[in-house]
């Protein structure tokens, strides 16, 4: 549904702030693609864009693709911004630029919802999810779009049920310029891991869209030109297991109807390994990747962070089980935990070898506001607020330099090309081989798709196979794939591996942050060019 009953027309400029270099956004892979410039279409802003009254013209700019221009600001009557903590500097910069044009600026999304204090310059703070605060914001702008004299804080008390969410306005985004498509089925998570802000922000009882909404969204993504991979951004795809089981048959049917045009990915807790009935349906629906927050292989550490649910099956066994359904596991890992010891880095590298997981996002512990971790560390006097020069706001129990050195060593060793491609080879042999065989569709045989594949291959062969300094390792892997005629099994790992290798090299010499949440190096990126 949309906001209704508004007669006035307002022109709204939605601006999504830029990210800078990050492990999880794959930007080193973009030059190998056919024009990818950004990671995923932002769900929040596109949702708000779709919810605005039908007669309100909306312009959407993702500053990862192009900066908002003078002409955009001159066109607009008000500006909407949304983003995460790591984009805080960029969001404040967008506000400053909009104010140069005397425009009212509203901010919503996870960062302002957790920390309204971070955004003193904005005219409207939208705290919480889509709901009564959104209606109030629209009504105020309809009455008067000029800047209010004082900041107005609007808090959502009555959330719009997700079953009434409109389809995000994917048509406003240049979806072909994104690395992945995105979609959301649920919000919230029943667990309470100490470091995580999801239960506090979105609740422990997951809210849900209907399967019919998801199918309509997939149809729309397809109409807008998304092919390849679509990521379910849900905090935990099995936060409500019954809901996951309700949705999966619809996804299977949709994939059959469309010829398996999309590879699906999601985030879920590792205890999904105990649910063969879910895994089997996910295999049929062509889920190919699951991101699991494994965090650490150390049981004491899992207990301490209240992530006991990761131990419902032995971790290695859980990963093997997921792999046996054709799904590659991507793992989140945290270093700098209170339980870490001097030998934690070596244990982690051993874990990487044993699990054969190619892609692990290894971060230093960061305390996020509105988490139990934040509260505990604040009481213990271990929060470092001025984080200049540090990659974490946590005072670790081990010396800071020792933790960062250990992180750098893990990045350097885990992403050595030989080791990484050996893990991808394992995945080809033991995981990808378990996937369902999908038919070749007319879409895949289309000239557009063939041309795209040829561009990707040309870029990979030239930039990695000819110019790359790890070309020998690359060709050993690539020739194996080519001999089997497995072009997709070559392109996917080659793109991701290139990003991981390049990022890890920069990280190991201190040119990348040790935390996805740290803004130390990110500040340099403001303002957007
Ligand atoms: S399981 Fe994941 S989403 Fe849920 S509380 Fe833990 S870290 Fe957060």
Boltz pocket constraint, residues with backbone or C-beta under 6 A from the ligand:
constraints:
  - pocket:
      binder: B
      contacts: [[A, 189], [A, 190], [A, 191], [A, 192], [A, 193], [A, 196], [A, 197], [A, 198], [A, 199], [A, 235], [A, 236], [A, 269], [A, 293]]
      max_distance: 6.0
